């Protein structure tokens, strides 16, 4: 794909989009941002609950991606690449360790809240409360696995630990949630 070709936004696979972006296709770059900016921001905000810092880190990340696109290696998962890059960048910028997530893991619209029964809402609030009591590392692996849908291997890469450690962390977090649910 040349730098000016149109991008079919709904069907193009990540590796094709990445290749077009690396070749200077502005539409591919825009599509990459459109597909991933929302979840990337949510992930960053759960790591460092500072909206301005997360937005700055994302702006720097995408700016650096565009400037260095000719030197980037190939990837089959843009989302994985972006999450890992943002995580490293945020920790460098914030110069802190991750803080525990106390806010809800998933926000819902007012309409969705009205539709939910009171019992469902109470269960959700209870789960969020119990999640906030988990160690920060457990919260992060639960979020990456079940909310952001990363594979075990991808989570291991993002957190820079081995895959078995990721599985162990998730298992311990689930066991702890079950224990505290009773």
C-alpha positions as CSV (number, residue, x, y, z in Angstrom):
1,X,0.0,0.0,0.0
2,X,1.3,3.3,-0.9
3,X,1.3,6.4,1.3
4,X,-1.9,7.8,-0.3
5,X,-4.1,4.7,-0.9
6,X,-7.4,4.5,0.8
7,X,-7.8,2.2,3.8
8,X,-10.8,0.0,4.1
9,X,-11.4,0.8,7.7
10,X,-13.7,-2.2,8.6
11,X,-11.8,-5.1,7.1
12,X,-8.1,-4.4,7.1
13,X,-6.2,-6.7,9.5
14,X,-3.7,-5.3,12.0
15,X,-0.6,-6.5,10.1
16,X,-1.8,-4.8,6.9
17,X,-2.7,-1.6,8.7
18,X,0.7,-1.6,10.4
19,X,2.5,-2.1,7.1
20,X,0.5,0.7,5.5
21,X,1.3,3.0,8.5
22,X,5.0,2.2,8.3
23,X,4.9,3.1,4.6
24,X,3.6,6.6,5.5
25,X,-0.1,6.1,4.9
26,X,-1.8,8.8,6.9
27,X,-5.2,7.1,6.7
28,X,-3.7,3.9,8.2
29,X,-2.2,6.0,11.0
30,X,-5.6,7.6,11.7
31,X,-7.4,4.3,11.6
32,X,-4.9,2.8,14.0
33,X,-5.6,5.7,16.4
34,X,-9.4,5.4,15.9
35,X,-9.4,1.7,16.7
36,X,-7.2,1.8,19.8
37,X,-7.2,5.3,21.4
38,X,-10.3,4.7,23.6
39,X,-9.1,1.4,25.2
40,X,-5.6,2.6,25.3
41,X,-6.7,5.7,27.3
42,X,-8.8,3.5,29.7
43,X,-5.8,1.2,30.3
44,X,-3.5,4.1,30.9
45,X,-5.9,5.8,33.3
46,X,-6.2,2.6,35.4
47,X,-2.4,2.5,35.6
48,X,-1.9,6.1,36.5
49,X,-5.2,7.9,37.3
50,X,-4.0,11.3,35.9
51,X,-6.0,12.2,32.8
52,X,-3.5,14.9,31.7
53,X,-0.5,12.6,32.1
54,X,-2.2,9.7,30.2
55,X,-3.2,12.1,27.3
56,X,0.3,13.5,27.1
57,X,1.8,10.0,27.1
58,X,-0.6,8.9,24.3
59,X,0.2,12.1,22.3
60,X,3.9,11.5,22.7
61,X,3.5,7.8,21.9
62,X,1.6,8.4,18.6
63,X,3.9,11.3,17.7
64,X,7.0,9.0,18.2
65,X,5.3,6.2,16.2
66,X,4.8,8.5,13.3
67,X,8.4,10.0,13.5
68,X,10.0,6.6,13.8
69,X,7.7,4.5,11.6
70,X,10.5,3.6,9.1
71,X,12.5,2.0,11.9
72,X,9.7,0.1,13.6
73,X,9.6,-3.7,13.5
74,X,6.5,-5.6,12.3
75,X,3.7,-6.6,14.6
76,X,0.7,-8.8,14.3
77,X,-1.1,-7.0,17.2
78,X,-1.2,-3.2,17.2
79,X,-3.1,-3.2,20.4
80,X,-0.5,-5.3,22.2
81,X,2.3,-3.0,20.9
82,X,0.5,0.2,22.0
83,X,-0.5,-1.2,25.4
84,X,3.1,-2.2,26.1
85,X,4.5,1.0,24.8
86,X,2.1,3.2,26.8
87,X,2.7,1.2,30.0
88,X,6.5,1.8,29.8
89,X,6.0,5.4,28.8
90,X,3.6,6.2,31.7
91,X,5.8,4.6,34.3
92,X,8.8,6.6,33.0
93,X,6.8,9.9,33.0
94,X,5.1,9.3,36.3
95,X,8.2,7.9,37.9
96,X,6.0,5.9,40.2
97,X,4.7,2.4,40.6
98,X,1.2,1.6,39.6
99,X,-1.5,2.8,42.0
100,X,-4.4,0.6,43.1
101,X,-7.5,0.9,41.0
102,X,-10.3,2.2,43.1
103,X,-12.6,3.5,40.4
104,X,-15.0,1.2,38.5
105,X,-13.3,-1.1,36.0
106,X,-16.0,-0.6,33.4
107,X,-18.1,2.5,33.1
108,X,-21.7,2.2,31.9
109,X,-24.1,4.7,30.3
110,X,-27.0,6.0,32.3
111,X,-29.3,4.0,30.0
112,X,-27.5,0.7,30.8
113,X,-27.7,1.4,34.5
114,X,-31.5,2.1,34.3
115,X,-32.0,-1.2,32.4
116,X,-30.1,-3.3,35.0
117,X,-32.0,-4.6,37.9
118,X,-31.2,-3.4,41.3
119,X,-29.8,-6.8,42.2
120,X,-27.4,-6.8,39.2
121,X,-26.2,-3.4,40.1
122,X,-25.5,-4.4,43.7
123,X,-23.5,-7.4,42.5
124,X,-21.5,-5.3,40.1
125,X,-20.7,-2.7,42.8
126,X,-19.7,-5.5,45.2
127,X,-17.4,-7.0,42.5
128,X,-15.8,-3.6,41.9
129,X,-15.3,-3.1,45.6
130,X,-13.7,-6.6,46.0
131,X,-11.5,-5.9,42.9
132,X,-10.3,-2.6,44.5
133,X,-9.2,-4.7,47.6
134,X,-7.0,-6.9,45.4
135,X,-3.2,-6.2,45.1
136,X,-2.5,-3.8,42.2
137,X,-0.8,-6.5,40.2
138,X,-3.9,-8.8,40.4
139,X,-6.1,-5.9,39.3
140,X,-3.9,-5.3,36.3
141,X,-3.8,-8.9,35.1
142,X,-7.6,-9.3,35.6
143,X,-8.2,-6.1,33.6
144,X,-5.8,-7.1,30.8
145,X,-7.2,-10.7,30.5
146,X,-10.9,-10.1,31.0
147,X,-11.6,-6.5,30.1
148,X,-9.0,-5.9,27.4
149,X,-9.0,-9.5,26.1
150,X,-5.3,-10.0,25.8
151,X,-3.8,-13.5,25.5
152,X,-1.7,-15.0,28.3
153,X,1.4,-14.4,26.1
154,X,0.5,-10.8,25.4
155,X,-0.1,-10.0,29.1
156,X,3.3,-11.6,29.9
157,X,4.9,-9.3,27.3
158,X,3.2,-6.2,28.6
159,X,4.1,-6.9,32.2
160,X,7.5,-8.3,31.3
161,X,7.0,-11.5,33.3
162,X,6.7,-15.1,32.1
163,X,3.4,-16.6,31.0
164,X,3.1,-19.0,33.9
165,X,3.4,-16.1,36.4
166,X,0.5,-14.3,34.6
167,X,-1.6,-17.5,34.9
168,X,-0.7,-17.8,38.6
169,X,-1.6,-14.1,39.2
170,X,-5.0,-14.5,37.5
171,X,-5.7,-17.7,39.4
172,X,-4.8,-16.2,42.7
173,X,-6.9,-13.1,42.0
174,X,-10.0,-15.2,41.1
175,X,-9.5,-17.4,44.2
176,X,-9.3,-14.3,46.4
177,X,-12.4,-12.8,44.7
178,X,-14.3,-16.0,45.3
179,X,-13.2,-16.2,48.9
180,X,-14.3,-12.6,49.6
181,X,-17.6,-13.0,47.7
182,X,-18.8,-15.5,50.3
